[in-house]
Amino acid sequence: MNWPNYLEKLVPEKQSVMMRGASLLIAVLVFIPGLSQCDPLYLLTAPNILRVEHMENVVVEAHNINSDINVDIRLQFFPQTGGTIILNSGIITSNLGYLSVPIKIPRDKIQRETKLPQYVVLEATSTAFHLERTILISYQMGHIFIQTDKPIYTPSQTVLYRLLTVNNELKPIRRTIIVDFVNPHDVIVRRDEVFAKDNTGITGSTFKVPEIVNFEVILELEKQFFYVDDVKLDVSITARFTFGKPVHGRAFVLFGIMMDGEKISITSSLQSVAITDGQGVVSLTSEALKNSFPNIQELVGCSIYVTASVITHTGSDMVEAEKSGIKIVETNVASISKSRQASASMVAQPYKTQGGSNNYLHIGIQQTELSPGDRLRVNLFLQNDNAVIQNQIKYFTCLLISRGTIVSVKRQPRELGQIMVNMLIPITPNLIPSFRLLVYYHLTNGSKIEMVADSIWVDVKDTCMGTLVVSAANKHHENKIYKPAMEFQLKLTGDSGATVGLVAVDKAVFVLNKKNKLTQSKIWNVVEKDDIGCTPGSGSDVLGVFSDAGLTFVTSTDIKTATRTELKCKQPMKRKRRSTKLMDVKAAKCDDDDFYSRYKDIISRSDFPESWLWQLKTLPTNPGEGVVTKEVSGHLKDSITTWEIQAVSVSSQKGICVAQPYDLVVQKDFFIDLRLPYSVIRNEQVEIRAILYNYDEGEIQVRVEFPYNKNLCSRAKQTERFRQQVTVPGKGSVAVPYVIVPLIIGEIDIEVKASVYDKLVTDGVKKPLLVVPEGKKIDSVKTYNLDPKGKEQKVKIDVDIPDDIIPNTEPLSFISIQGDILAQIVENTIDGAKLKHLISVPSGCGEQNMASMTPVVIVTDFLDKTRQWEKIGMDRRNPALNNIQQGYVQELAYRKPDSSYGAFTNRPSSTWLTAYVVKVFAMSYNLITIQKDVLCGAAKWLILNKQRLHGHFQEDAPVIHGEMIGGVYGSESDTSLTAFVLIAMLEAKYVCSTCIKNYEISIRKAGDYLQNRIGNLKRTYSVTITTYALSLLRINKLDILMKFASETLLGESYWAEAGNVNSLYTIEATGYAVLALVQFEKFDQAGKAVKWLAQRSEYGGGFSSTQATMVALQGLANYQAAVPPVKEINLDVEVTIPGKQSAIVWRFDSSSRYVAKSSRMNTLGNVVITATGKGQGTVKVLTSYHALLEKRVTECKKFNLQVTVEEVPRALRPQDAQNSLMINICTR
């Protein structure tokens, strides 16, 4: 592949350039033995991850050749059992010296059969050389971006979404896409096939349901830090309505300190400030700060946060805002005061040249941010102690890598004597969002070949590769102020033939949530993860330079980078409530109707969507022009707001482009804002408000009218509307309250109209109010299992009207069925991300230390085996290992001369504790450095001192902390303890069996003892731990184990200790049962117990006690690792529901097993479910209704609350305040 115009050589600089400070020259090198100066050197370079269905470039380079070379490029399976995937060829010409060959792994040539890493072998072969590399495969074939019509929804609203499916080059692709809709309980409630199943690259969005506000609050600071000797910190408050006008009201502000992740409020900083014309200023003084923190120096490094609650002067709306991360600092500059001084230090390690050659290469650039069309000036600096050696350098090999692909390769010539070589790199769209420049040269030093390399990461501005602009169709209409329902015309300017998706969103929505807004930067943030390089700069040697840039290479002298084994880098690159105000409104009946507009002539605004204009437009195709235009017209909705017009385009040539949003501002000089809650309760009194806004200079007289509605109790009568006359000041607003009592359940239209006295100025608003039943909402769920086992299974379910339902209300009933989800349950329960809190620092006495060390060992071992460290952070593994190491070292303090352990050195040695040390140290042996004699010495002590003639182990000094040992002690403790010790010895067998003479004999004796005892055991716990210990010796006693099993109504199994299902010993016993069942591959029976265990894990994956956590997690992890692939499911379900003419038929197979299918039941009665086929499923019947509150429930005895209100006539009031009140709230 050529590199046309990527590098432009400038006029060579022959003059000498003095270089001072070798530390500026970042260089890496490696010696390659065995070549003379004129012998050819061959290199193969490729990305160290190859992506399926993605065009990659492979570079083969030949140095010191005199004739052309034919090269075959072959891609084969690894291991080489499946033949050739790709075969390509090319010619390295003697004048060019390199060859770039495109390769692509077709999706139909390679199948993903396992979650484990898969590899291919890349070969470059000619008559002169054979080079090959084993390369990791990635199945990420592109990205799916989801755009919704808005980021926030309320119940019953329709979610509109569009999928942007593109390959890794952001070009559109046609694929069948599976879209899952997941409820808050992680249940898939719907699955759509939008267009072969490939979920890689899906970007999801979650939606909140808060109350929509209509103004935004912004907090701004002059400086983003606070010096320790500053007198005050000023914060500016800006509050503006979404339609652009300023807010008048008050702000309640509180400052605080963020220290060690905890917010500490500064109570003396609480203050109230007026917001006038949308502006206010508040300050945090050093005195207020010192009241809470007398020694400010202790706060250096902490940060200040400020919260502000702004309420409009009518009390109709309140919005909160917060600003955080304001660092408290001091510095170290001679010209400023001593109290502000601070210092920081870092240590830079110099590169060491191999053999002391002192040959360096450094890439230098000046620009920090680049845009497409710019040219990047690059300086290549050389430093060589030997001028003769330096004269060998005739050229540099330069590689550009962007988004994990080698974009281009070229040789940059160097003239004799040049120690700084300049070149220009034109920044083209395919280098967005960033790229790497890797440069190297080679030379001969005696009989050795030396390579020197450097690389650098360069950021490019996140712009489109193509064009998309939204503007007014008529340039004179830019910044135009529109009226509601007014016609608008827009112009789309974009790439020829592109498809453009449009949506208009009320800006008030983004005040609450901007997270799910699709922007070009978000797209590039996702795409930039394709950069398979692992650091922004160079590596420690030539191998590190290539590896850190995401490349693999091998030379003809067999110098090569290590094979990459992970897709991700080990160290990733860093890159209300409303408040009311008392006021008097004068209501009056007027006889001057002629001065007001007639009620029927006032047209009410009623169309208030939060988003609209959900359209797709195709731009004209004009091969002669790259950019084309198209006009879009329509009528605005009724809202007074700013509509943000969003546009995203997909082009086959230019990829995805997100336009800058275009605003359409809708205003009126006089209008009504009818403020309704999301829902109200039937038969309860509620006050609604109509806010009248006047943006004229002078005050106006307004008549407000509420019509009669038979579904409401209000002041309006069937024969007469309710009227109020109010005065609205210029540039101000007034709230008109209106009390109603809703009488029916459902939606009731609330309407209000207003007209201005002696003017033809009117407005009207009509909005629906949702009325819900009184009482407490109850969700009753009944669950049933389906398992026809190839036959027919019938399940009859009675769905009756609840006894406590509110009169004159109807319950809502739904039936849903989902395929067996056991594997999903287990995976969620032991998800690595939920276990991070179990990693803590061990401490305490010999017993406490082991108890706190255990969870760290369990979680670390589990995350290693399941490769889930990325879920809690790859950087968390080393601290976890340090914690284990610390626990190990601390425990050695309690090790006695005979290698046994006790809670303290002066306390007798404990059999259980010593066995526990053996168990935990055996698990840690491959994680940290543990001396063999420490581990095996403890096991030897158990055998020689605590094992009796019949094979059992004896406890002479029980542990102090009985809560840590689980159910070992108690009745039949000799058997339970022997089983526990035997399990520990078997887990340490791989380390100690060869160094302890009678190790195997001791194990056999203990096994014989347990085998003779198990038939006479009465205690459930003893049976489960003994069964598991024997299963490790391949002795099957599952028949006895199952006699002690219990089963729930849902078919789940558990082993109850002393009949107590909630006992921690029951969890531990069930865990041992799962371990035993998995040993003999009884996965069906183990699965029932796993379901029971999974539902009893705490938030975070633990099980309340040390032993319960250890055994339960071990059982769940072993089940997950050992269970065979998901069983085949072909389940046909027929549901007969009363009131429906025909039965509902659902089918579940391997592709739909996790999808919950549901139907609403309009009438109650007997539901009959008929299941046939193979596989398991779960039936859930949900009945949702409102229940009468029991009398005792309404009586609160938990605490006492008293509220008193009194007037404060002499208080200093804000200018617009009519009264001052003091509210005292006392609780206990």
Buried (B, 14 or more C-beta within 10 A) or exposed (E): BEBEEBBEEEEBBEEEEEBEEEEEBBBBBBBBEEBEEEEBBBBBBBBBBBBBBBEBBBBBBBBBBEEEBEBBBBBBBBEEEEEEBBEBEBEBBEEBBBBBBBBBBEBEBBEEEEEEBBBBBBBBBBEBBEBBBBBBBBBBBBBBBBBBBBBBBBEEBEEEBBBBBBBBBBBBBEBEBBBBBBEEEEBBBEBEEEEEEBEEBBBEBEBEEEEBBBBBBEBEBEEEBBBBEBEEBEBEBBBBBBBBBBBBBBBBBBBBBBBEEEEBBBEBBEBEBBBBEBBBEBBBBBEBBEEBBEEBEEBEEBBBBBBBBBBBBBBBBBBEBEBEEBBBBBBEEEEEEEEBEEEEEEEEEEBEBBEEBBBBBBBBBEBEEBEBEBEBBBBBBBBBEEEEBBEBBEBBBBBBBBBBBBBBBBBBEBEEEBBBBBBBBBBBBBBBBBBBBBBBBBBBBEEBBBBBBBBBBBBBBBBBBBBBBBBBBEEEBEEEEBEBEEEBEBBBBBBBBBBBBBBBBBBBBBBBBEEBBBBBEBBBEBBBBBBBBBBBBBBEBBBBBBBBBBBBBBBBBEBBBEBBEEBEBEEBBEEEEBBEBEBEEEEEEEEEEEEBBEBEEBEBBBEBBBBBBBEEBEBEEEEEEEBBBBEBEBEBBBBBBBBBBBBBBBBEEBBBBBBEBBEBBBBBEBBBBBBBEEEBBBBEEBEBBBBBBBBBEEEBBBBBBBBBBEBBBBBBEEEEBBBBBBBBEEBBBBBBBBEBEBBEBEBBBBBBBBBBBEBEBBBBBBBEBBBBBBBBEBEBEBEBBBBBEEEEBEBEBEBEEBEEBBEEBBBEBBBBBBBBBBBBBBBBBBBBEBBBEBBBEBEBBBBBBBBBBBBBBBBBBBBBEBEBBBBBEBEBBEEBBEBBBBBBEBBBEBBBEEBBBBBEBEBEBBBBBBBBBBBBBBBBBEBBEBEEEBBBBBBBBBBEBBBEEEBBBEBEBBBBBEEBBBBBBEEBBBBBBBBBBBBBBBBBBEBBBEBBEEBEEBBEBBBBBBBEBBEEBEBBBBBBBBBBBBBBBEBBBBEBBBEBBBEBEEBBBBBBBEEEEEBBBBBBBBBBBBBBBBBBEBBEBBBBBBBBBBEBBEEEBBBEBBBBBBBBBBBBBBBBEEBEEEBEBEBBBBBBBEEEEEEBEBEBBEEBBBBBBBBEBEEBEEBBBBBBBBBBBBBBBBBEBBBBEEEEEEEEEEEEEEEEEEEEEEEEEEEBBEEBEEEEEEEE
